[in-house]
Each structure stands twice: as structure tokens, then as C-alpha cells.
Amino acid sequence: MFAIKLTLPLLGALLYLVGSGGWFFWIAPRLLADGGTADILYAFAGTCGWMLITSGLIVHFIKTARPTAAGGR
């Protein structure tokens, strides 16, 4: 049981870091290099999606670390 509790967060962190690095160092620069309107909108939408995922992860970590902080019982 301990191995699963350790492995899942580490795997999630690895996937998040690989996805973030892939977005900011590979996909987004190629979209912005073209300069087309659709490409810029895709880059903006992808960055907004990345920020939503990041804020969701932060809220999840805070609620996991302190389950009674938000009025939970």
C-alpha cells in the first residue's frame, strides 16, 4: 500500500513536469513562431489550460495536506 501511495504522486509529478516542459519548450514556441492568428489563439488557449491544471493541482495538494482547513469534517 505504501508503494502505491508513493508511486502515484511521483508519477503524476513526472507527467506534469514532462507535459509542462513539452508545452513551454516545444509546442508553444512553434505555435508562436508561425505568427498566424489561429496559432496565437491556440497558444493562448493552451497556456490558459496549463494554468487551470496548475491551479487545480495546487488546490488538490492543499486540500490533501490540510483536509479540515476548508471546513471539511
C-alpha distances in whole Angstrom, upper triangle without the diagonal:
4,5,5,6,9,10,11,13,15,16,17,19,20,21,23,25,26,27,29,31,32,33,35,36,37,37,39,41,43,43,45,47,49,50,50,50,47,45,45,44,41,40,41,38,36,36,36,33,31,32,30,27,27,28,25,23,24,24,21,20,22,21,17,19,21,21,24,26,27,28,25,24
4,5,5,6,8,10,12,13,14,16,17,19,20,22,23,25,26,28,29,30,32,33,35,35,36,38,40,41,42,44,46,48,49,49,49,47,44,44,43,41,39,40,38,35,35,35,32,30,31,30,26,26,27,25,22,23,23,20,18,21,20,16,17,20,20,23,25,27,28,25,25
4,5,5,6,8,10,11,12,14,15,16,18,20,21,22,24,26,27,28,30,31,32,33,34,35,38,39,40,42,43,45,47,47,47,45,42,43,42,39,37,38,36,33,33,34,31,29,30,29,25,25,27,24,21,23,24,20,19,22,22,18,19,22,22,26,27,29,30,27,27
4,5,5,6,9,10,10,12,14,15,16,18,20,21,22,24,25,26,28,30,31,31,32,34,36,37,38,40,42,43,45,45,45,42,40,40,39,36,35,36,34,31,31,31,28,26,27,26,23,23,24,22,19,21,22,18,17,20,20,16,17,21,20,24,26,26,28,25,25
4,6,6,7,9,11,11,13,15,16,17,19,21,22,23,25,26,28,29,31,32,32,33,36,37,37,39,41,43,44,45,44,42,40,40,39,36,35,35,33,30,30,30,27,25,26,25,21,21,22,20,17,18,19,15,14,17,16,13,14,17,17,20,22,23,25,22,22
4,6,6,6,9,10,11,13,15,16,17,19,20,21,23,24,26,27,28,30,30,32,34,36,36,38,40,42,43,44,43,41,39,39,38,35,34,34,32,29,29,29,27,24,25,25,21,20,22,20,17,18,19,16,14,17,18,14,15,18,19,22,23,25,27,24,25
4,6,5,6,8,10,10,12,14,15,16,18,20,21,22,24,26,26,27,28,30,32,33,34,36,38,39,41,42,41,39,37,37,36,33,32,33,31,28,28,28,25,23,24,24,20,20,22,20,17,19,20,17,16,19,19,16,17,21,21,25,26,27,29,26,27
4,5,5,6,9,10,10,12,14,15,16,18,20,21,22,24,25,26,26,28,30,32,32,34,36,38,39,39,39,36,34,34,33,30,29,30,28,25,25,25,22,20,22,21,17,17,19,17,14,16,17,14,13,17,17,14,16,19,19,23,24,24,26,24,25
4,5,5,6,9,10,10,12,14,15,16,18,20,21,22,24,25,25,26,29,30,31,32,34,36,37,38,38,35,33,33,32,29,28,28,26,24,23,23,21,18,19,19,15,14,16,15,11,13,15,12,10,14,15,12,13,17,17,21,21,22,25,22,24
4,5,5,6,9,10,11,12,14,15,16,18,20,21,22,23,24,25,28,29,30,31,33,35,37,38,38,35,33,33,32,29,28,28,27,24,23,24,22,19,20,20,17,16,18,17,13,15,17,15,13,17,18,15,16,20,21,24,24,25,28,26,27
4,5,5,6,9,10,11,12,14,15,16,18,20,21,21,22,24,26,27,28,30,32,34,35,36,36,33,31,31,30,27,26,27,25,22,22,23,20,18,20,20,16,16,18,17,14,16,18,16,15,19,19,17,18,22,22,26,26,27,29,27,29
4,5,5,6,9,10,10,12,14,15,16,18,20,20,21,22,24,26,26,28,30,32,33,33,33,31,28,28,28,25,23,24,22,19,19,20,17,15,16,16,12,12,15,13,10,13,15,12,12,16,17,15,16,20,20,24,24,24,27,25,27
4,5,5,6,9,10,10,12,14,15,16,18,19,20,21,23,25,25,27,29,31,32,33,33,31,28,28,27,25,23,23,22,19,18,19,17,14,15,16,12,11,14,13,10,12,15,13,12,15,17,15,16,19,21,24,24,24,27,26,28
4,5,5,6,8,10,11,12,14,15,16,17,18,20,22,23,24,26,27,30,31,32,32,30,27,27,27,24,23,24,23,19,19,21,18,15,17,18,14,14,17,16,13,15,18,17,15,19,21,19,20,23,24,28,27,28,31,29,31
4,5,5,6,8,10,10,12,14,15,15,16,18,20,21,22,24,26,27,29,30,30,27,25,25,25,21,20,21,20,16,17,18,15,13,15,16,12,12,16,15,13,15,18,16,16,20,21,19,21,24,25,28,28,28,31,29,31
4,6,5,6,8,10,10,12,14,15,15,16,19,20,20,22,24,26,27,28,28,26,23,23,23,20,18,19,18,14,14,15,13,10,12,13,9,9,12,12,10,12,15,14,14,17,19,18,19,22,23,26,26,25,29,27,30
4,5,5,6,8,10,11,12,13,14,15,17,19,20,21,23,25,26,28,28,26,23,23,23,20,18,19,19,15,14,16,15,11,13,15,12,11,14,15,12,14,17,17,16,19,21,20,21,24,25,29,28,28,31,30,33
4,5,5,6,8,10,10,11,12,14,16,17,18,20,21,24,25,26,27,25,22,22,23,20,17,19,19,15,15,17,15,12,15,17,14,13,17,17,15,17,20,19,19,22,24,23,24,27,28,32,31,31,34,33,35
4,5,5,6,9,10,10,10,12,14,15,16,18,20,22,23,24,24,22,19,19,19,16,14,16,15,11,12,14,12,9,12,14,11,11,15,15,14,16,19,18,19,22,23,23,24,27,28,31,30,30,33,32,34
4,5,5,6,8,10,10,10,13,15,15,16,18,21,22,23,23,21,18,18,18,16,13,14,14,11,10,12,11,8,10,12,10,10,13,14,13,15,18,18,18,21,23,22,23,26,27,30,29,29,32,31,34
4,5,5,6,8,9,10,11,13,15,16,17,20,21,23,24,22,19,19,20,17,14,16,17,13,12,15,14,11,14,16,14,13,17,18,16,18,21,21,21,24,26,25,26,29,30,34,32,32,35,35,37
4,6,6,5,6,8,10,11,13,14,16,18,19,21,22,20,17,17,18,15,13,15,15,12,12,15,14,11,15,17,15,15,19,19,18,20,23,23,23,26,28,27,28,31,32,36,34,34,37,36,39
4,6,6,5,6,8,10,10,12,14,16,17,18,19,17,14,14,15,12,9,12,12,8,8,12,11,9,12,14,13,13,17,18,17,19,22,22,22,25,27,27,28,31,32,35,33,32,36,35,38
4,6,7,6,7,10,11,11,13,15,16,18,19,18,14,14,15,13,10,12,13,10,9,12,12,10,12,15,14,14,17,19,18,19,22,23,23,25,28,28,29,31,32,35,33,33,36,36,39
4,7,7,6,9,11,11,12,15,17,19,20,19,16,15,17,15,12,15,16,13,12,16,16,13,16,19,18,17,20,22,21,22,26,26,26,28,31,30,31,34,35,38,36,36,40,39,42
4,6,6,7,9,11,11,13,15,17,19,17,14,15,16,14,11,15,16,13,13,17,16,14,17,20,19,19,22,23,22,24,27,27,28,30,32,32,33,36,37,40,38,38,41,41,44
4,6,5,6,9,10,12,13,15,16,14,11,12,13,10,8,12,12,9,11,14,14,13,16,18,17,18,21,22,22,24,26,27,27,30,32,32,33,36,36,39,38,37,40,40,43
4,5,5,6,9,10,11,13,14,13,9,9,11,9,6,9,10,8,8,12,12,11,14,16,16,17,20,21,21,23,25,26,27,29,31,31,33,35,36,39,37,36,39,39,42
4,5,5,6,9,10,13,14,14,10,10,13,11,8,11,14,12,12,15,16,15,17,20,20,20,23,24,24,26,28,29,30,32,34,34,35,38,39,42,40,39,42,42,45
4,5,5,7,9,11,13,13,9,10,13,11,9,13,14,13,14,17,17,17,19,22,22,22,25,26,26,28,31,31,32,34,36,37,38,40,41,44,42,41,44,44,47
4,6,6,7,8,10,9,5,6,9,7,6,10,11,10,12,15,15,15,18,20,20,21,24,25,26,27,30,30,31,34,35,36,37,39,40,43,41,40,43,43,46
4,5,5,8,9,10,7,6,9,9,7,10,12,12,12,15,16,16,18,21,21,22,24,26,27,28,30,31,32,34,36,37,38,40,41,43,41,40,43,43,47
4,5,9,11,12,9,9,13,12,11,13,16,15,15,19,20,19,21,24,25,25,27,29,30,31,33,34,35,37,39,40,41,43,44,47,44,43,47,47,50
4,6,9,10,7,8,12,12,11,14,16,16,17,19,21,21,23,25,26,27,29,31,31,33,35,36,37,39,41,42,43,45,46,48,46,45,48,48,52
4,6,8,7,6,10,11,10,12,15,15,16,18,20,21,22,24,26,26,28,30,31,32,34,36,37,39,40,41,43,44,45,48,45,44,47,48,51
4,6,5,6,9,10,11,12,14,15,17,18,20,21,23,24,26,27,29,30,32,33,35,36,38,39,41,42,44,45,46,48,46,44,47,47,51
4,5,5,6,9,10,11,12,14,15,17,18,20,21,23,24,26,27,29,30,32,33,35,36,38,39,41,42,44,44,46,44,42,45,45,49
4,5,5,6,9,10,10,12,14,15,16,18,20,21,22,24,26,27,28,30,31,33,35,36,37,39,40,42,42,44,42,40,43,43,47
4,5,5,6,9,10,10,12,14,15,16,18,20,21,22,24,26,27,29,30,31,33,35,36,37,39,41,41,43,42,40,43,43,46
4,5,5,6,9,10,11,12,14,15,17,18,20,21,23,24,26,27,29,30,32,33,35,36,38,39,40,42,40,38,41,41,45
4,5,5,6,8,10,10,12,14,15,16,18,20,21,22,24,26,27,28,30,32,33,34,36,37,38,40,38,36,39,39,43
4,5,5,6,8,10,10,12,14,15,16,18,20,21,22,24,26,27,28,30,31,33,34,36,36,39,37,35,38,38,41
4,6,5,6,9,10,10,12,14,15,16,18,20,21,23,24,26,27,29,30,31,33,35,35,38,36,34,37,37,41
4,5,5,6,9,10,11,12,14,15,17,18,20,21,23,24,26,27,29,30,32,33,34,36,34,32,35,35,39
4,5,5,6,9,10,11,12,14,15,16,18,20,21,22,24,26,27,28,30,32,32,34,32,30,33,33,37
4,5,5,6,9,10,11,12,14,15,16,18,20,21,23,24,26,27,29,30,31,33,31,30,33,33,36
4,5,5,6,9,10,10,12,14,15,16,18,20,21,23,24,26,27,29,29,32,30,28,32,32,35
4,5,5,6,9,10,11,12,14,15,17,18,20,21,23,24,26,27,27,30,27,26,29,29,33
4,5,5,6,9,10,11,12,14,15,16,18,20,21,22,24,26,26,28,27,25,28,28,31
4,5,5,6,9,10,11,12,14,15,17,18,20,21,23,24,25,28,26,25,28,28,31
4,5,5,6,8,10,11,12,14,15,17,18,20,21,22,23,26,23,22,26,26,29
4,5,5,6,9,10,11,12,14,15,16,18,20,21,21,24,22,20,23,23,27
4,6,5,6,9,10,10,12,14,15,16,18,20,20,23,21,20,23,23,26
4,5,5,6,9,10,11,12,14,15,17,18,19,22,20,19,23,22,26
4,5,5,6,9,10,11,12,14,15,16,17,19,17,16,20,20,23
4,5,5,6,9,10,11,12,14,15,15,18,17,15,18,18,21
4,5,5,6,9,10,10,12,14,15,18,16,16,19,18,21
4,5,5,6,9,10,11,12,13,16,14,14,18,17,20
4,5,5,6,8,10,11,11,13,12,11,14,14,17
4,5,5,6,9,10,10,13,12,12,15,13,16
4,6,5,6,8,10,13,12,13,16,15,17
4,5,5,6,8,10,9,9,13,12,15
4,6,5,5,8,7,7,10,9,12
4,6,6,9,10,11,13,11,13
4,6,9,9,11,14,12,14
4,6,6,8,10,9,11
4,6,7,8,6,8
4,6,6,5,6
4,6,7,9
4,6,9
4,7
4
